[in-house]
Amino acid sequence: MLVSVEIPDQIAYSLRLDGPQASRRALEMLALEGYKEGQLSRGQVSRMLDLEFNETEMFLKDHGAMLGLTAEDLEQDSANLQKFLSR
């Protein structure tokens, strides 16, 4: 789907949307916001940005989009893994 928006020049400059990569930068911003809001999965971000799995992981990490796991989640995962490995 093609979406066009008009942004005042000064705002486009502030958002770093004024160069040859403006469309890509806008797409990345949209994908990142959708992921952070829980509207997009990692797979959808990958497809949207045409990235491989590892590239998507790096993109999300570089932009501070964490998994949202708590310490308790990690402890439970560790306990489950230990239980599984001890079988």
C-alpha distances in whole Angstrom, upper triangle without the diagonal:
4,6,10,13,17,19,23,24,27,24,22,25,26,23,23,20,22,22,20,18,17,13,14,17,14,12,15,17,14,14,18,18,16,19,22,21,21,17,16,19,20,18,15,15,16,13,11,14,15,18,21,23,25,23,21,25,26,23,23,27,27,25,27,25,28,28,30,33,36,40,41,38,39,42,41,39,42,45,43,42,46,47,45,47,50,50
4,7,10,14,16,20,21,24,21,19,22,23,20,20,17,19,19,18,16,14,11,13,15,13,11,15,16,14,15,18,18,17,20,23,22,23,19,18,21,22,20,17,17,18,15,13,14,16,19,23,25,27,24,22,26,26,23,24,27,27,25,28,26,29,30,31,35,38,41,42,39,40,44,44,41,44,47,45,45,48,49,48,49,52,53
4,7,10,13,17,18,21,18,16,20,21,18,18,15,17,18,17,16,13,10,13,14,11,10,14,14,12,14,17,17,16,19,21,20,21,18,18,21,22,21,18,17,19,17,13,15,17,20,24,26,28,25,23,26,26,23,23,27,26,24,26,25,28,29,30,34,37,40,41,39,40,43,43,41,44,47,45,45,49,50,48,49,53,53
4,7,10,13,15,18,16,14,17,19,16,17,13,15,16,16,15,12,10,13,14,11,11,15,15,13,16,19,18,18,21,23,22,24,21,21,24,24,24,21,20,22,20,16,17,20,23,26,28,30,26,25,28,28,24,25,28,27,24,27,26,30,31,32,36,39,42,43,41,42,46,45,44,46,49,48,48,51,52,51,52,56,56
4,6,10,12,15,13,11,15,16,14,15,12,13,15,16,15,12,10,14,14,10,12,15,14,13,16,18,17,18,21,22,21,23,21,21,24,25,25,22,21,23,22,18,19,22,24,28,29,31,27,25,28,28,24,25,28,26,24,26,25,29,31,31,35,38,41,43,41,42,45,45,44,46,49,48,48,51,53,51,53,56,57
4,7,9,12,10,9,13,14,13,14,11,12,15,16,16,12,12,15,15,12,14,17,16,15,19,20,19,20,24,24,24,26,24,24,27,28,29,25,24,26,25,21,21,24,27,30,32,33,30,28,31,30,26,27,30,28,25,28,27,31,33,34,37,40,43,45,43,44,47,48,46,49,52,51,51,54,55,54,56,59,60
4,6,8,7,6,10,11,10,12,9,10,13,15,15,11,12,15,14,11,14,16,14,15,18,19,18,20,23,23,23,26,24,24,27,28,29,26,24,26,25,22,22,25,27,30,32,32,29,27,30,29,25,25,28,26,23,25,26,29,32,32,36,38,41,43,42,42,46,46,45,47,50,50,50,53,55,54,55,58,59
4,6,5,6,9,10,11,12,10,10,14,16,17,13,15,18,16,14,18,19,17,18,22,22,21,23,26,26,26,29,27,28,31,31,32,29,27,29,29,25,25,28,30,33,35,35,31,30,32,31,27,28,30,28,25,27,28,31,34,34,38,40,43,45,44,45,48,49,48,50,53,52,52,55,57,56,57,61,62
4,5,5,6,9,10,10,9,8,11,14,15,12,14,17,15,14,18,19,17,19,22,22,22,24,27,27,27,30,29,29,32,31,33,30,27,29,29,26,25,28,29,33,34,34,31,30,32,30,27,28,29,27,24,27,28,32,34,35,39,41,44,46,45,45,49,50,48,50,53,53,53,56,58,57,58,61,62
4,5,5,6,9,10,10,9,13,16,16,14,16,18,16,15,19,20,18,19,23,22,22,24,27,26,27,30,29,29,32,32,33,31,28,30,30,27,26,29,30,34,35,34,31,30,32,30,26,27,29,26,23,26,27,31,34,34,38,39,42,45,43,44,47,48,47,49,52,52,52,55,57,56,57,60,62
4,5,5,6,8,8,9,13,16,16,12,15,16,14,12,16,17,14,16,19,19,18,21,23,22,23,26,25,26,28,28,30,28,25,27,28,24,23,27,28,31,32,32,28,27,29,27,24,24,26,23,20,23,24,27,30,31,34,36,39,41,40,41,44,45,44,46,49,49,49,51,54,53,54,57,58
4,5,5,6,5,6,9,12,12,9,11,13,11,10,14,14,13,14,18,18,17,20,22,22,23,26,25,24,27,27,28,26,23,25,25,21,20,24,25,28,30,29,26,25,27,25,22,23,24,22,19,22,23,27,30,30,34,36,39,41,40,40,44,45,43,45,48,48,48,51,53,52,53,56,57
4,5,5,6,5,8,12,12,10,13,14,12,12,16,16,14,17,20,19,19,22,24,24,25,28,27,27,29,28,30,28,25,26,27,24,22,25,26,29,30,30,26,26,27,25,22,23,25,21,19,22,24,27,30,31,35,37,39,42,41,41,44,45,44,46,49,49,48,51,53,53,53,56,58
4,5,8,9,11,15,14,12,15,16,12,12,16,16,13,16,19,18,17,21,22,21,23,26,26,25,28,27,29,27,24,26,27,24,22,25,26,29,30,29,26,25,26,24,21,22,23,20,17,20,21,25,28,29,32,34,36,39,38,38,42,43,42,43,47,47,46,49,51,51,51,54,56
4,5,8,11,13,12,9,12,12,9,9,12,12,10,12,15,14,14,17,19,18,20,23,22,22,24,24,25,23,20,22,23,20,18,22,22,26,26,26,23,21,23,21,18,18,20,17,15,17,19,22,25,26,30,32,34,37,35,35,39,40,39,41,44,44,43,46,48,48,48,51,53
4,6,7,10,9,7,10,11,8,9,12,12,11,14,16,15,16,19,20,20,22,25,24,23,25,24,26,24,20,22,23,20,18,21,21,25,26,25,21,21,23,20,17,19,20,17,15,18,20,23,26,28,31,33,36,38,37,37,40,41,40,41,45,45,44,47,49,48,49,52,54
4,6,8,7,4,7,9,7,7,10,11,10,13,15,15,16,18,20,21,22,24,23,22,25,24,25,23,20,21,21,18,16,19,21,24,26,25,22,21,23,22,18,20,22,19,17,20,21,25,27,29,32,35,37,40,38,38,42,43,41,43,46,46,45,48,50,49,50,53,54
4,7,8,6,9,11,10,10,14,15,14,16,19,19,20,22,24,24,26,28,27,26,28,27,28,26,23,24,24,21,19,22,23,27,29,28,24,24,26,24,21,23,25,22,20,23,24,28,31,32,36,38,41,43,42,41,45,46,44,46,49,49,48,51,53,52,53,56,58
4,5,5,9,10,9,11,14,14,15,17,19,20,21,23,25,25,27,29,28,26,28,27,28,26,23,23,23,20,18,20,21,25,27,27,23,23,25,23,20,22,24,21,20,24,25,28,31,33,36,39,41,44,42,41,45,46,44,46,49,49,48,51,53,52,52,55,57
4,6,8,9,10,12,13,14,16,18,19,20,22,23,25,26,28,29,28,26,28,26,26,24,22,22,22,19,17,18,20,23,26,25,22,22,25,23,20,22,24,22,21,25,25,29,31,34,37,40,42,44,42,42,45,46,44,46,49,48,47,50,52,51,51,55,56
4,6,5,6,9,10,11,12,14,15,16,18,20,21,22,24,26,24,23,24,22,23,21,18,18,18,16,13,15,16,20,22,22,18,18,21,19,16,19,21,18,17,21,22,25,28,30,33,36,38,41,38,38,42,43,40,42,45,45,43,46,49,47,47,51,52
4,5,5,6,9,10,11,12,14,15,17,18,20,21,22,24,23,21,23,22,23,21,18,19,19,16,14,16,18,21,23,24,20,19,22,21,17,19,21,19,17,21,21,25,27,29,33,35,38,40,38,38,42,43,41,42,46,45,44,47,49,48,48,52,53
4,5,5,6,9,10,11,12,14,15,16,18,20,21,23,21,19,21,20,20,18,16,16,16,12,11,14,16,20,22,22,19,18,21,20,17,18,21,19,18,21,21,24,26,28,32,35,38,40,37,37,41,41,39,41,45,44,43,46,48,46,47,51,52
4,5,5,6,9,10,10,12,14,15,16,18,20,21,19,17,19,18,18,16,13,13,13,10,8,11,12,16,18,19,15,14,18,16,13,15,18,16,15,19,18,22,24,26,29,32,35,37,34,34,38,39,36,38,42,41,39,43,45,43,44,47,48
4,5,5,6,9,10,10,12,14,15,16,18,20,19,17,19,18,19,17,14,15,15,12,10,13,14,18,19,19,16,15,17,16,12,14,16,14,13,16,16,20,22,24,27,30,33,35,33,33,37,37,35,37,41,40,39,42,44,43,44,47,48
4,5,5,6,9,10,11,12,14,15,16,18,17,16,18,18,19,16,13,15,15,12,11,14,16,19,21,21,18,16,19,18,14,15,18,16,14,17,17,20,23,24,28,30,33,35,33,33,37,38,36,38,41,40,40,43,45,44,44,48,49
4,5,5,6,9,10,11,12,14,15,17,15,13,15,15,15,12,10,12,12,8,7,11,13,16,18,19,15,14,17,16,13,14,17,16,14,17,16,19,21,23,26,29,32,34,31,32,36,36,34,36,39,38,37,41,42,41,42,45,46
4,5,5,6,8,10,10,12,14,15,14,12,14,13,14,12,9,10,12,9,7,11,11,14,15,16,13,11,13,13,9,10,13,12,10,13,12,16,18,20,23,26,29,31,29,29,32,33,31,33,36,35,35,38,40,38,39,43,44
4,6,5,6,9,10,11,12,14,13,13,15,14,16,14,11,13,14,11,10,14,15,18,18,19,16,13,15,15,11,11,14,13,10,12,12,16,18,19,23,25,28,30,28,29,32,33,31,33,36,36,35,39,40,39,40,44,45
4,5,5,6,9,10,11,12,11,10,13,13,15,12,9,13,13,10,10,14,15,18,18,19,17,14,16,17,13,12,16,15,12,14,13,16,18,19,23,26,29,31,28,29,33,33,31,34,36,36,35,39,40,39,40,44,45
4,6,5,6,9,10,11,9,7,10,9,11,8,6,9,10,7,8,11,12,15,15,16,14,11,13,14,10,10,13,14,11,13,11,14,15,17,20,23,27,28,26,26,30,30,28,31,33,32,32,35,37,36,37,40,41
4,5,5,6,9,10,10,9,10,10,12,11,8,11,13,10,10,14,13,16,15,16,14,10,12,12,9,7,11,11,8,9,8,11,13,14,18,21,24,26,23,24,28,28,26,28,31,31,30,34,35,34,36,39,40
4,5,5,6,9,8,9,11,12,14,12,10,14,15,13,13,17,17,19,18,19,17,14,15,16,13,11,13,14,10,11,9,12,14,14,18,21,24,26,24,25,28,29,27,30,33,32,32,35,37,36,37,41,42
4,6,5,6,5,5,8,10,12,10,8,12,13,11,12,16,16,18,17,19,17,14,15,17,14,12,15,16,13,13,11,13,14,15,18,21,24,26,23,24,28,28,26,29,32,31,31,34,36,35,36,39,40
4,5,5,6,5,6,7,10,9,7,11,12,11,12,15,15,16,15,16,15,11,12,14,11,9,12,14,11,11,8,10,10,11,15,18,21,22,20,21,25,24,23,26,28,27,27,31,32,31,33,36,37
4,5,8,8,9,10,14,12,11,14,16,15,15,18,17,19,17,18,17,14,13,15,13,9,12,13,10,9,6,8,9,9,13,16,19,21,19,20,23,24,22,25,28,27,27,31,32,31,33,36,37
4,6,8,10,12,15,13,12,16,17,16,17,20,20,22,20,21,20,17,17,18,16,13,15,17,14,13,10,12,12,11,15,17,21,22,20,22,25,25,24,27,29,28,29,32,33,33,35,38,39
4,6,7,10,12,11,11,15,16,15,17,19,19,20,18,20,19,16,16,18,16,13,16,18,15,14,11,12,11,11,14,16,20,21,18,20,23,23,22,25,27,26,27,30,31,30,32,35,36
4,7,10,12,9,10,14,14,13,15,18,18,20,18,21,20,16,17,19,17,14,18,19,17,17,13,15,14,14,17,20,24,24,22,23,27,26,25,28,30,29,29,33,33,32,34,37,38
4,7,8,6,7,10,11,10,12,14,15,16,15,17,16,13,14,16,14,12,16,17,15,15,12,14,13,14,17,20,24,24,21,23,26,25,24,27,29,28,28,31,32,31,33,36,36
4,5,5,6,9,10,10,12,14,13,14,12,15,15,11,12,15,13,11,14,17,15,15,12,12,11,13,15,19,22,22,19,20,24,23,21,24,26,24,24,28,29,27,29,32,33
4,5,5,6,9,10,11,12,10,11,8,11,11,7,8,11,10,9,12,14,13,14,10,11,10,13,15,19,21,22,19,19,23,23,20,23,25,24,23,27,28,27,28,31,32
4,5,5,6,9,10,10,9,9,8,11,11,8,10,13,13,12,15,17,17,17,14,15,14,17,18,22,25,25,22,22,26,25,22,25,27,25,25,28,29,27,29,32,32
4,5,5,6,8,9,10,11,11,14,13,10,12,15,13,12,16,18,16,18,14,16,15,18,20,24,26,27,24,25,28,27,25,28,30,28,28,32,33,31,32,36,36
4,5,5,6,8,8,10,10,12,10,7,10,12,10,9,13,14,13,14,12,14,14,16,19,23,26,27,24,24,28,27,25,28,30,29,28,32,33,31,33,36,37
4,6,5,6,5,6,7,9,8,6,9,11,10,10,13,15,14,16,14,15,15,19,21,24,27,28,25,25,28,28,25,28,31,29,28,31,33,31,32,35,36
4,5,5,7,9,10,13,11,9,13,15,13,14,17,18,17,19,17,19,19,21,24,27,30,31,28,28,32,31,28,31,33,31,30,34,35,33,34,38,38
4,6,8,11,12,15,12,10,14,15,12,13,17,17,16,18,16,19,19,21,24,28,31,32,29,29,33,32,30,32,35,33,33,36,38,36,37,40,41
4,5,9,11,13,10,8,12,13,10,12,15,15,14,17,15,18,19,22,24,28,30,32,29,29,33,33,30,32,35,34,33,36,38,36,37,40,41
4,7,10,12,9,9,13,13,12,14,17,17,17,20,18,20,21,24,26,30,32,34,30,30,34,33,30,33,36,34,33,36,38,35,36,40,40
4,7,8,6,6,9,10,9,11,14,14,15,17,16,18,18,22,23,27,29,31,28,27,31,31,28,29,33,31,30,33,35,33,33,37,37
4,6,5,6,9,10,10,12,14,15,17,18,17,18,18,22,23,26,28,30,27,26,29,29,26,27,30,29,27,30,32,30,30,34,34
4,5,5,6,9,10,11,12,14,16,17,15,15,15,18,19,23,25,26,23,22,25,25,22,23,27,25,23,27,28,26,26,30,31
4,5,5,6,9,10,10,12,14,15,14,14,15,18,19,23,24,26,23,21,25,25,22,23,26,25,23,26,28,26,26,30,31
4,5,5,6,9,10,10,12,14,13,15,16,19,21,24,26,28,25,24,27,28,25,26,29,28,26,30,32,30,30,34,35
4,5,5,6,8,10,11,12,11,12,13,16,18,22,24,26,23,22,25,26,23,25,28,27,25,29,31,29,29,33,34
4,5,5,6,8,10,11,9,10,10,14,15,19,20,22,20,18,22,23,20,21,25,24,22,25,28,26,26,30,31
4,5,5,6,8,10,10,11,13,16,17,20,22,24,22,20,24,25,22,23,27,27,25,28,30,29,29,32,34
4,6,5,6,9,9,11,13,16,18,21,23,26,23,22,26,27,24,26,29,29,27,30,33,32,32,35,37
4,6,5,6,5,7,9,12,15,18,20,22,20,19,23,24,22,23,27,26,25,28,31,30,30,33,35
4,5,5,6,6,9,12,14,16,18,21,19,18,21,23,21,22,25,25,24,27,29,29,29,32,34
4,6,8,10,13,15,17,20,21,24,22,21,25,26,24,25,29,29,28,30,33,32,32,36,37
4,6,9,12,14,17,19,21,24,22,22,25,27,25,26,30,30,29,32,34,33,34,37,39
4,6,9,11,13,15,17,20,19,18,22,23,22,23,27,27,27,29,32,31,32,35,37
4,7,8,11,14,17,19,17,17,21,22,20,22,25,25,25,28,30,29,30,33,35
4,5,8,11,13,16,14,13,17,18,17,18,22,22,21,24,26,26,27,30,32
4,6,9,12,13,11,11,15,15,14,16,19,19,19,22,23,23,24,27,29
4,7,10,11,9,11,14,14,14,16,19,19,19,22,24,24,25,28,30
4,7,8,6,7,10,11,10,13,15,15,16,19,20,21,22,24,26
4,5,5,6,9,10,11,12,14,15,17,19,20,21,23,25,27
4,5,5,6,9,10,11,12,14,15,16,18,20,21,23,25
4,5,5,6,9,10,10,12,14,15,16,18,20,21,23
4,6,5,6,9,10,11,12,14,15,16,18,20,22
4,5,5,6,9,10,10,12,14,15,16,18,20
4,5,5,6,9,10,11,12,14,15,17,19
4,5,5,6,9,10,11,12,14,15,17
4,5,5,6,9,10,10,12,14,16
4,5,5,6,9,10,10,12,15
4,5,5,6,9,10,11,13
4,5,5,6,9,10,11
4,5,5,6,9,10
4,5,5,6,9
4,6,5,7
4,6,6
4,6
4
